[in-house]
Amino acid sequence: MTTVDAGQNLKALKQANRVRLARAELKRRINAGAVSVSAVVLSCPWEAHSMEVGDLLTSQKRWGRERCRRLLTRVAIPENKHIGTLTERQRIALTDGLAGRAAERAKTSAPSTVRWAA
């Protein structure tokens, strides 16, 4: 291995480590609720550019593989599609799908307003 190859490998390793650490921090912030997945999908920060949609969705609390698959099937986006390669239509469909899930959850958890006649 030449010194050019070694230098290039070291540079690639540093970049990969930087991306890995940034993604881990992004996932922690999503899990804590400090950042929404919709915001990440719409803004596509550098650390999420080559991240798979499935990984991003499952970093949310209470989101497993099955829930992720159901949403992505509904909006016709493959799980392994990278965030940076989503079209504008796909970004909007995904954020609308996420918003729809939140609205459904709000409806089912809202207290009943039925009043009983005396």
N, C-alpha and C positions, 0 to 999 in steps of 0.2 A: 504494500500500500504506500503510495507516495504521500508527501506532506500536503499536497493540494487535496487529495482524496480525504485524508484524515481531518483536515480543516473543514472541508465541506460536510463531512459526517458529523463533526462536532457542532457545526452551525445548525444542521438539520435536527440534531438531538435537542439542542437548546430551544429551538422553535417549537418542536413537538411538546416539550415539557411546559413551555409557556402557555400553549394552547390548552393542554390538559389541566393545568392549574386554574386557568381562567374559566374553563367549562365547569370544573368542580365548584368554583365560587358562584357561578351563575346558577347551577342546579341548587346550591344551598339557599340562595336568595329566592328562587322560585318556591322551594319547599317551605321557606319561612313566610311566604306571602308578600315579600318586599317587592317582587317583580312579577308581573303576570305573563303567562305564556303568550297571550295575544299581543302584548307589547313587544315581546322578543320576535314573534313571527312577523309583525309589521315593520319593525325597525331593523331587524337582521344585523345585530352587532357582529364584529369580526370573529368573536369567539364561538358564535353559533352558526356561522356561515356554512361550515362543513359538517355540522351536527345533524344527525338523523332526526326526523320529526318524532318518531316513536320514543327516542331517548328524551327528547324535550318534554313530551307529554307525560311520560312516566316519572318525571322528576317532581311532579306535583303531588301533594298529599292525596291519598286515597285513589290514585290513578295507577292501575296495573295494566298488564298486557291486554286483557280482555276489553276493558273500558276504552283503551286507546284504539284497539282494532275496530270496535263498534263505531266510534266517531270517524275514524279515517275511512272506513268502508262507506259510511254515509256521504262523505264529501269527496270520495273517489281519489284519495291520495295514498300511495303506498307507504308503509311504515318506514322503509329504508330510504325514502326520498330525503335529500339534504335540504336544510332550511334555505340555503343560498340559491338553490335551483328552483324554488317554488315560483310559479307565475303569479302575477297580481291577482288573477281570478282565484287561484288556489289559496293564496294568503287570506283573501276576503272570505272565501268559503270556510276555511279553517277557523278564523276568528269568529265568524257568525255561528258556526257549530259549537264553539266553546261558549259563546254568549247564550246560545239556546239551552245548553246544559245548565248554566247558572240560573237562567230564568225558570226552568223546570224544577230545579232544586228549591228555589225561593217559593214557588207555588206550593210544593208539597210540604214544606216546613213552616209555612205561614199558619198562624193560629186561626182557628175557625171563627167566623163572625156570625154564626147561627145563633139566634136568640129564641129562647123558648117562651111561649106564651104562658102566662100564669092563670 
